[in-house]
Amino acid sequence: MADLSVNIGALRLKNPVTTASGTFGYGPEYADFIDLSRLGGIFVKGTTAEAREGNPYPRMAETASGMLNAVGLQNKGADYFVEHIYPAIKDLDTAVMVNVSGSSIDSYIACAEKMATLEKVPAIELNISCPNVKKGGMAFGVSAAAAAEVVRAVRRVYNKTLIVKLSPNVTDITEIARAAEAEGADAVSLINTLLGMAIDPIRRRPVLSTITGGLSGPCVKPVALRMVWQTYKAVKIPIIGLGGIASWQDAVEFLLAGATAIEVGTANFIDPGVSVKIIEGLEHYCEQYGFRSVKELIGQLLINN
């Protein structure tokens, strides 16, 4: 059987299939549907230094081949996570990683410092790309200088694996990726949601309370693949690819484009068992085509010159 393990910096994942923040709760919510120990890792829902109520309803809308969300990082804050959530998930037999967000550099630092104290959390995903908050989030991810500043600040206080989640809502994603790499990021994950909107033609009003929201699902996959491929050529650190992944075929495409691992997001809402199906599909693909390790697929896109 092929070796599916991959490395993200110093972090070893048993396979490259992880679940995306905001689509899988904290993990146990899906335990009735799949064996969580089969997963390469879980990115738990976004966590901020202080509790956040999120945005007013309505904050979700279905679209053609995808969905819009404007949840706004609703969570009970880092202290609540440490005291109540962490004890319930720390012994899961998979890598549990926390998506860290903030509205200022100080708030990113405060949250990252708390996560650094948790022995069973080997990595954080620094979210500098959320389009659904009024302050912070994507503001740090659309400028190379701002991205560098927040990554530099968090790197000083966080000595485990630091993954930086990048926004697709930029002219050149490679510029942001290089800035994160230069300031000590161990990996980058991309893409976060694309900025979009939906309108109710009868009411003549936006569907979302925030007017715009984050677009995810199969419709964003071609954009995500392109950005992963571009970033792979621009940086030396590992890439975690996400955006519309719903099958093992999608996962293979991202690996060939340069991703070391992938995150499954919106597809979890449609089929709670999809991540395990993708793992099994990767195993069969490697066996069928003679790959001894899934690492042999990374960046091996064949291009005729």
RODRENTI-147183 format. One line per field, with one value per residue (C-alpha): residue number from 1; x, y, z. Coordinates in Angstrom, 2 decimals. Example, Ala and Ser with C-alpha at 12.3 -4.5 7.8 and 13.67 -1.06 7.14 Angstrom:
% residues 2
n <- c(1_2)
x <- c(12.30_13.67)
y <- c(-4.50_-1.06)
z <- c(7.80_7.14)
This chain:
% residues 305
n <- c(1_2_3_4_5_6_7_8_9_10_11_12_13_14_15_16_17_18_19_20_21_22_23_24_25_26_27_28_29_30_31_32_33_34_35_36_37_38_39_40_41_42_43_44_45_46_47_48_49_50_51_52_53_54_55_56_57_58_59_60_61_62_63_64_65_66_67_68_69_70_71_72_73_74_75_76_77_78_79_80_81_82_83_84_85_86_87_88_89_90_91_92_93_94_95_96_97_98_99_100_101_102_103_104_105_106_107_108_109_110_111_112_113_114_115_116_117_118_119_120_121_122_123_124_125_126_127_128_129_130_131_132_133_134_135_136_137_138_139_140_141_142_143_144_145_146_147_148_149_150_151_152_153_154_155_156_157_158_159_160_161_162_163_164_165_166_167_168_169_170_171_172_173_174_175_176_177_178_179_180_181_182_183_184_185_186_187_188_189_190_191_192_193_194_195_196_197_198_199_200_201_202_203_204_205_206_207_208_209_210_211_212_213_214_215_216_217_218_219_220_221_222_223_224_225_226_227_228_229_230_231_232_233_234_235_236_237_238_239_240_241_242_243_244_245_246_247_248_249_250_251_252_253_254_255_256_257_258_259_260_261_262_263_264_265_266_267_268_269_270_271_272_273_274_275_276_277_278_279_280_281_282_283_284_285_286_287_288_289_290_291_292_293_294_295_296_297_298_299_300_301_302_303_304_305)
x <- c(0.00_1.26_2.61_0.15_2.04_3.19_5.12_4.08_7.24_8.00_4.43_3.80_0.31_-0.71_-2.26_-2.77_-6.54_-7.63_-10.91_-11.24_-11.95_-15.57_-16.89_-16.18_-16.90_-14.31_-14.30_-16.50_-19.60_-18.73_-17.77_-21.10_-20.37_-16.67_-13.74_-11.89_-8.61_-8.63_-8.11_-4.73_-5.88_-8.69_-8.63_-11.10_-13.45_-12.01_-10.88_-10.26_-8.79_-12.18_-15.64_-17.42_-21.15_-20.70_-22.80_-26.61_-28.81_-29.28_-25.65_-25.70_-27.00_-26.88_-25.51_-24.95_-22.27_-21.46_-22.51_-22.01_-21.34_-20.98_-20.89_-18.21_-15.99_-18.59_-16.87_-16.61_-12.99_-9.58_-10.03_-13.25_-11.48_-8.61_-10.88_-13.78_-13.07_-9.44_-9.99_-12.61_-10.46_-6.85_-6.75_-8.20_-5.95_-5.29_-3.55_-5.82_-4.95_-6.54_-7.54_-6.48_-7.95_-8.05_-9.03_-5.60_-2.03_-2.28_-5.37_-3.64_-0.70_-2.94_-4.74_-1.56_0.10_-2.75_-2.63_1.13_0.52_-1.57_0.59_-1.76_-2.20_0.86_0.00_-2.10_-3.52_-3.18_-6.27_-5.34_-7.95_-11.49_-13.76_-16.61_-15.40_-15.46_-12.03_-8.89_-9.14_-8.77_-7.30_-4.04_-4.12_-4.43_-1.18_2.25_3.45_0.47_0.76_4.45_3.76_1.23_3.18_6.35_4.54_2.95_6.15_7.86_5.41_4.55_7.28_5.27_4.12_2.75_0.46_-0.75_-4.12_-4.12_-6.86_-7.69_-9.06_-5.74_-4.04_-0.99_-1.24_2.41_3.48_1.58_2.89_6.49_5.97_4.64_7.52_10.09_8.71_8.94_5.72_6.19_3.44_0.65_-2.93_-4.99_-7.49_-9.92_-13.32_-13.80_-15.78_-19.26_-22.88_-26.44_-29.54_-33.20_-34.83_-38.33_-37.37_-34.67_-32.38_-29.14_-29.69_-26.95_-27.21_-23.64_-24.40_-21.23_-19.86_-17.40_-18.03_-16.98_-17.73_-17.00_-17.39_-14.13_-11.98_-10.48_-9.38_-7.95_-6.02_-4.51_-3.41_-1.90_0.05_1.31_2.28_4.09_6.40_6.99_7.78_9.72_7.49_4.65_1.22_-2.10_-4.64_-8.36_-11.28_-14.04_-12.47_-15.21_-13.56_-10.28_-9.89_-10.03_-7.44_-5.07_-5.39_-4.34_-1.38_-0.23_-0.53_1.85_-0.12_1.43_-1.91_-5.52_-8.48_-12.04_-14.56_-18.02_-18.27_-18.53_-21.97_-23.17_-21.56_-20.14_-18.12_-16.47_-13.02_-12.62_-13.81_-11.09_-8.44_-9.55_-9.56_-5.98_-4.90_-6.45_-5.03_-1.48_-1.81_-3.31_-0.60_2.36_3.12_4.81_4.20_1.69_4.66_5.57_2.51_3.34_4.00_4.23_1.93_3.10_3.21_4.12_6.46)
y <- c(0.00_3.49_5.75_8.63_10.57_14.12_16.77_20.38_21.86_19.80_18.49_15.00_14.17_10.52_11.51_14.76_15.03_17.56_19.36_23.10_25.53_26.56_23.44_20.71_22.29_21.09_17.51_15.51_16.87_14.51_11.48_9.78_9.88_9.04_7.66_10.89_8.98_8.34_12.04_13.63_16.55_18.83_22.62_23.64_26.59_30.08_31.27_34.85_36.32_37.65_36.17_37.21_37.17_36.95_38.77_39.20_36.71_35.88_34.99_31.98_31.60_28.81_29.67_27.79_25.16_26.71_28.76_32.20_32.64_35.68_34.01_36.41_34.16_33.55_31.87_32.07_33.24_31.76_31.38_29.39_27.23_26.49_25.71_23.89_22.81_21.75_19.13_17.44_17.25_17.04_13.25_12.82_10.54_13.11_16.48_19.16_22.63_25.92_28.61_31.88_35.21_38.75_42.35_43.78_42.54_42.57_40.35_37.87_37.77_37.27_34.33_32.73_32.95_31.01_28.35_28.00_26.71_23.76_20.66_18.73_21.57_21.22_24.02_27.10_28.41_32.18_33.50_36.78_36.31_36.20_38.47_38.41_40.65_44.43_44.78_42.75_39.45_40.07_43.53_41.85_39.43_41.76_43.66_42.06_44.61_44.01_40.24_40.41_42.52_40.17_37.00_38.52_39.45_36.02_34.19_35.88_34.36_31.06_28.44_25.51_24.97_28.24_28.00_31.24_31.21_33.42_35.42_34.95_38.51_39.93_40.77_38.56_35.87_34.92_38.31_37.64_34.06_35.22_37.82_35.16_32.83_35.58_36.26_32.65_30.92_27.15_26.75_28.60_27.45_28.69_29.72_31.24_32.23_34.58_37.73_37.47_38.47_37.37_39.48_38.65_39.96_40.04_42.00_43.90_43.44_41.61_38.07_38.40_40.88_41.95_42.39_40.51_37.23_34.45_32.19_28.55_25.20_23.58_26.90_28.25_25.20_26.39_29.64_27.76_25.34_28.19_30.00_26.87_26.23_29.82_29.78_26.44_28.05_31.07_29.64_26.76_26.12_23.57_24.54_23.27_23.55_24.11_25.41_23.23_19.85_17.21_14.02_12.14_13.38_16.96_16.12_14.63_17.75_19.95_17.69_17.75_21.56_21.72_21.18_18.98_18.54_19.57_20.79_19.67_22.38_22.95_19.30_18.30_19.90_17.77_14.46_14.18_11.14_12.73_13.14_9.41_8.67_10.99_9.20_5.85_7.24_8.50_5.06_3.38_5.99_5.51_1.72_1.84_4.11_2.71_5.55_4.25_7.53_10.32_12.69_11.55_13.42_16.83_19.37_16.74_18.45_17.60_20.62_20.40_23.22)
z <- c(0.00_-0.85_1.87_2.19_4.87_4.17_6.06_6.66_8.11_11.23_11.33_9.96_8.74_8.28_4.94_3.02_3.61_6.22_6.89_6.42_9.23_9.54_7.79_10.35_13.71_16.22_14.90_17.30_15.55_12.67_14.78_14.07_10.35_10.02_11.97_12.79_13.18_9.43_8.72_8.15_10.26_11.34_11.11_13.80_13.40_13.50_16.92_18.03_21.20_22.30_21.82_18.62_17.95_14.19_11.63_11.69_9.87_7.02_6.55_4.22_0.68_-1.86_-5.30_-8.53_-7.75_-4.39_-1.43_0.08_3.77_5.97_9.38_10.58_12.74_15.43_18.38_22.17_22.22_22.93_26.69_26.21_23.62_26.02_28.96_27.33_23.74_23.95_26.69_24.50_21.35_22.55_22.43_18.95_16.90_14.22_13.97_15.47_14.18_15.17_12.71_14.38_13.34_14.67_14.12_14.94_15.19_18.98_18.86_16.54_18.94_21.99_20.39_19.03_22.45_24.03_21.32_21.83_25.36_24.15_23.90_21.60_19.09_16.83_14.40_13.80_10.57_10.62_8.89_7.21_4.51_5.91_3.83_6.34_9.15_9.29_10.88_10.26_8.44_4.74_5.33_6.34_3.43_0.46_1.00_1.10_3.65_5.96_5.60_6.42_9.50_11.06_10.20_11.66_14.88_15.33_14.45_17.40_19.88_18.19_17.74_16.37_12.79_11.40_8.37_6.78_5.01_1.93_0.26_-3.44_-3.53_-4.70_-7.96_-7.33_-4.65_-5.09_-3.73_-0.48_-0.30_-0.67_2.05_4.44_3.61_4.18_7.66_8.79_7.75_7.61_5.01_3.26_2.70_-0.21_-1.21_1.23_-0.14_-3.08_-2.41_-3.89_-3.44_-4.12_-4.80_-4.27_-7.49_-5.97_-2.87_-4.78_-1.78_-1.03_0.25_2.90_5.77_5.02_1.28_0.29_1.56_0.89_-2.11_-1.79_-3.39_-6.77_-8.59_-7.10_-7.85_-11.17_-9.51_-6.54_-8.74_-10.73_-7.59_-6.02_-9.22_-9.34_-5.67_-6.00_-8.54_-6.29_-2.83_-1.32_1.70_1.53_0.24_1.54_-1.24_-0.84_-2.82_-4.21_-3.41_-3.39_-4.72_-4.88_-8.44_-7.18_-4.52_-7.10_-9.24_-6.32_-5.51_-9.13_-9.12_-6.15_-2.95_-0.28_1.49_0.91_2.93_2.29_3.05_1.61_0.48_4.17_4.29_1.37_2.35_5.90_4.83_1.83_3.41_4.06_0.52_-0.77_1.32_-0.03_-3.56_-3.17_-1.96_-5.00_-7.39_-6.09_-6.33_-9.82_-11.24_-9.32_-6.90_-3.76_-1.95_-2.37_-2.19_-5.71_-6.98_-5.53_-8.25_-10.96_-13.44_-16.95_-19.22_-22.88_-23.83)
